Amino acid sequence: MKTDKKSGEIYLLPNILTLVNVSFGFLSVLAVFDGNYSRAAFWIVMAAIIDGFDGIIARATRTHSDYGIHLDSLADAFSFCAVPTILLYFWGFRPVAPSGSSFFFSLIFLIAAILRLARYNVLQKQKLDRRFYKGLTTPSASLLIAAIVLYHPQPLSIKLHTFILAFIVIALSFCMISNIKYRNFLSFNFRHRIDILMAFLLAILFISLFIYPKILLLFYFSLNVLSGPSMYFYGLLKNRRQKILSSKAKKESL
């Protein structure tokens, strides 16, 4: 009986964190309607942090369940699909762009995020390399949107900025539904020893994050989004180079 109770408590913890994720998403929506876009972006970042802890705890305690997986998926659909779309619409598009364009570009992000999440749910049942994701994750796309808003919390008032935002939305949407591989940074085994250089770099990163939070968040999440296409094109160039070298070797052998 004692073991069952403990197991039930452990299973409950990831689900509680998932509900906290939803709560932060709801706070973000309220902040958008209040016109406080920086606070709305802040709650999206907090929801993503909680979502990360949720996954780490579930894996560490081996408390995966169908109920928890479906609950987490619904929470992500709200916090990282619907909420960023609302923020994009009211902060980035509606102040400048016509209502039709504002609706269209916001909807593109929402549809791509939902499709990405649905594909992730299907791939969950398959035995895949957990070190990588297929396509940009919805939290990663939402975090870049949040970082941009934190860097420039005032509603966009210049058409050029809105055009740039529309391009970013299209790029993020493409990355989410693409087959481009992205590194799963939460898959690292933290039980392995970390050398002094890595510890030093992590310390500098955290200290800098407190000093220049807006710039570093924007830089890091932009780098995260670009990492997938960069690795993809690097792989193409590497394969092409290997084919050229192998063809040269065959010609020389003849």
URFENCOR-V515862 format. One line per field, one symbol per residue. phi: phi as a letter, one per 20 degrees, with the letter a starting at -180 (. if undefined). psi: psi as a letter, one per 30 degrees, with the letter a starting at -180 (. if undefined). burial: b if it has 9 or more other C-alpha atoms within 8 Angstrom, else e. Layout:
phi: ???
psi: ???
burial: ???
This chain:
phi: .fffffffffffffffffffgffffffffffffenefffffffffffffffffgffffffeldfbffffffffffffefddffffffgffeddffcfffffgfffffgfffffffffffffffgfeedfffcdenfffffffffgffffffcffgfcdfgffffffffffffffffeeefecfeffefeffffdffffffffffffffffecffffffffffffffffgfffffffffffffffffffffffff
psi: eeeeeeeeeeeeeeeeeeeeeeeeeeeeeeeeffgieeeeeefeeeeeeeeeeeeeeeeefhhkleeeeeeeeeeeeeegeeeeeeeeeeeeeefelleeeeeeeeeeeeeeeeeeeeeeeefefljljfflkjlkleeeeeeeeeeeeeeifkkkfkeeeeeeeeeeeeeeeeeeflgkkkkjfffkjfflkkleeeeeeeeeeeeeefeieeeeeeeefeeeefeeeeeeeeeeeeeeeeeeeeeeeeeef.
burial: eeeeeeeeebbeebbebbbbbbebbbbbbbbbeeebbbbbbbbbbbbbebbbbbbbbbbeeebbeeebbebbbebbbbbbbbbbbbbbbbbbbbbbbeeebbbebbbbbbebbbbbbeeebeeeeeeeeebbbbbbbbbbbbbbbbbbbbbebebbeebebbeebbeebbebbbbbbbebbbebeeeeeeeeeeeeeebeeeeeeeebbeeebbebbbeebbebbebbbebbeeeeeeeeeeeeeeeeeeeeee
